[in-house]
Amino acid sequence: MGSVRKASAWLGLVDDNDDERYYDDDYAEGQESGEAWVTDPRVKVASETAEEEGRRIGTVTPDSFRDARGIGELFRDGVPVIINLTAMEPTDAKRVVDFAAGLTFGLRGTIERVATRVFLLTPAHTEIVSGEAAGRPTDGFFNQS
């Protein structure tokens, strides 16, 4: 692929079809293990069993703002999403956080910072259980006075 074509693909002006030459028809047919197959390695999907029981959490590590669509699709389907923005430029990361904040507001969910540049988006029907000390009983094993 020439440098002009690479630049055009990077800008999203043309389709980047380099991945098609590595596609193996035998691999797609032999995949019967029940594991979900994702084309984007930055998005991890739970097994079908976890999906059926509603125990899924999506993790997304976007490279650019274009990856925000994947975050929105997971969250719209009711899946809690962990967004890791450590690989992004600060300006693009701010745009993704703004998008996520609007997404959670529009769908009545919540957004919470888990670590530096890592956020958790939870849908309205999801409860976050915290391991804070305030939730522990005070008259237990550690209260020996």
C-alpha positions as CSV (number, residue, x, y, z in Angstrom):
1,M,0.0,0.0,0.0
2,G,1.4,3.4,-1.0
3,S,1.9,6.2,1.4
4,V,-0.9,8.3,-0.2
5,R,-3.3,5.3,0.2
6,K,-2.2,4.8,3.8
7,A,-2.8,8.4,4.6
8,S,-6.2,8.3,2.9
9,A,-7.1,5.2,4.9
10,W,-5.9,6.8,8.1
11,L,-8.1,9.8,7.4
12,G,-11.0,7.6,6.6
13,L,-11.3,8.7,3.0
14,V,-10.9,5.2,1.6
15,D,-11.4,1.7,3.0
16,D,-8.3,0.0,4.3
17,N,-8.6,-3.5,2.8
18,D,-5.2,-4.8,3.9
19,D,-6.9,-7.1,6.4
20,E,-8.8,-9.0,3.7
21,R,-5.7,-10.6,2.2
22,Y,-5.1,-12.3,5.6
23,Y,-8.6,-13.7,5.8
24,D,-8.6,-17.5,6.0
25,D,-11.9,-19.2,5.1
26,D,-11.0,-22.4,6.9
27,Y,-10.5,-20.6,10.2
28,A,-14.0,-19.1,10.0
29,E,-15.6,-22.4,9.3
30,G,-13.7,-24.3,12.0
31,Q,-14.7,-22.0,14.8
32,E,-17.2,-24.0,16.8
33,S,-15.9,-23.5,20.3
34,G,-18.7,-21.1,21.2
35,E,-16.3,-18.2,21.7
36,A,-17.3,-14.9,20.3
37,W,-15.1,-13.7,17.4
38,V,-14.4,-9.9,17.2
39,T,-12.7,-8.2,14.3
40,D,-11.5,-5.3,16.4
41,P,-8.9,-6.5,19.0
42,R,-9.6,-3.5,21.2
43,V,-13.1,-4.7,22.0
44,K,-13.6,-7.9,24.0
45,V,-16.9,-9.7,24.1
46,A,-18.1,-12.2,26.6
47,S,-19.1,-15.8,25.8
48,E,-22.7,-16.6,24.7
49,T,-23.5,-18.0,28.2
50,A,-22.6,-14.8,29.9
51,E,-24.6,-12.8,27.3
52,E,-27.7,-14.9,27.9
53,E,-27.5,-14.5,31.7
54,G,-26.8,-10.7,31.4
55,R,-23.4,-10.9,32.9
56,R,-21.3,-9.0,30.4
57,I,-18.9,-6.1,30.7
58,G,-17.4,-4.6,27.6
59,T,-13.8,-3.2,27.7
60,V,-12.8,-0.8,25.0
61,T,-9.4,0.8,24.4
62,P,-10.0,3.4,21.7
63,D,-7.3,4.8,19.5
64,S,-9.3,7.7,18.2
65,F,-12.7,9.3,18.5
66,R,-13.9,7.1,15.6
67,D,-14.0,4.2,18.1
68,A,-16.7,6.0,20.2
69,R,-19.4,4.3,18.1
70,G,-18.4,0.9,19.5
71,I,-18.7,2.3,23.0
72,G,-22.2,3.6,22.3
73,E,-23.4,0.4,20.7
74,L,-22.4,-1.7,23.7
75,F,-23.9,0.7,26.2
76,R,-27.1,1.1,24.2
77,D,-27.5,-2.8,24.4
78,G,-27.3,-2.5,28.2
79,V,-23.7,-3.7,28.7
80,P,-21.5,-1.9,31.2
81,V,-18.4,-0.6,29.5
82,I,-14.9,0.1,30.8
83,I,-13.2,2.7,28.7
84,N,-9.4,2.8,28.8
85,L,-8.2,6.1,27.4
86,T,-4.5,5.7,28.2
87,A,-3.5,5.1,24.6
88,M,-5.2,8.3,23.3
89,E,-4.1,11.9,22.8
90,P,-5.5,14.1,25.6
91,T,-7.7,16.1,23.2
92,D,-9.3,13.0,21.7
93,A,-9.7,11.4,25.1
94,K,-11.6,14.5,26.3
95,R,-14.0,14.2,23.3
96,V,-14.6,10.5,24.1
97,V,-15.3,11.4,27.8
98,D,-17.7,14.1,26.6
99,F,-19.4,11.6,24.3
100,A,-19.7,9.0,27.1
101,A,-21.1,11.6,29.5
102,G,-23.8,12.5,27.0
103,L,-24.5,8.8,26.3
104,T,-24.9,8.0,30.0
105,F,-27.1,11.1,30.5
106,G,-29.3,10.2,27.5
107,L,-29.8,6.6,28.5
108,R,-30.1,7.4,32.3
109,G,-26.9,5.5,33.2
110,T,-23.9,6.6,35.2
111,I,-20.2,7.4,34.5
112,E,-17.5,6.9,37.1
113,R,-13.8,7.4,36.9
114,V,-12.1,4.1,38.0
115,A,-8.5,5.2,37.5
116,T,-6.5,7.9,35.7
117,R,-8.0,7.9,32.2
118,V,-10.1,4.8,32.8
119,F,-13.9,5.2,33.1
120,L,-16.8,2.8,33.9
121,L,-20.2,3.4,32.1
122,T,-23.1,1.6,33.8
123,P,-26.6,1.3,32.4
124,A,-29.6,2.3,34.5
125,H,-30.4,-1.2,35.6
126,T,-26.9,-1.9,36.9
127,E,-25.9,-1.6,40.5
128,I,-22.3,-0.9,41.5
129,V,-21.2,-2.7,44.6
130,S,-18.4,-0.8,46.4
131,G,-15.9,-2.3,48.8
132,E,-15.7,0.9,50.9
133,A,-15.0,0.6,54.6
134,A,-18.2,2.4,55.4
135,G,-20.2,-0.6,54.2
136,R,-18.5,-3.0,56.6
137,P,-19.8,-3.9,60.0
138,T,-17.9,-2.2,62.9
139,D,-18.4,-4.9,65.5
140,G,-16.6,-7.7,63.6
141,F,-13.3,-9.4,63.9
142,F,-11.2,-6.3,63.6
143,N,-12.8,-4.4,66.4
144,Q,-11.0,-6.0,69.3
145,S,-11.3,-3.3,71.9
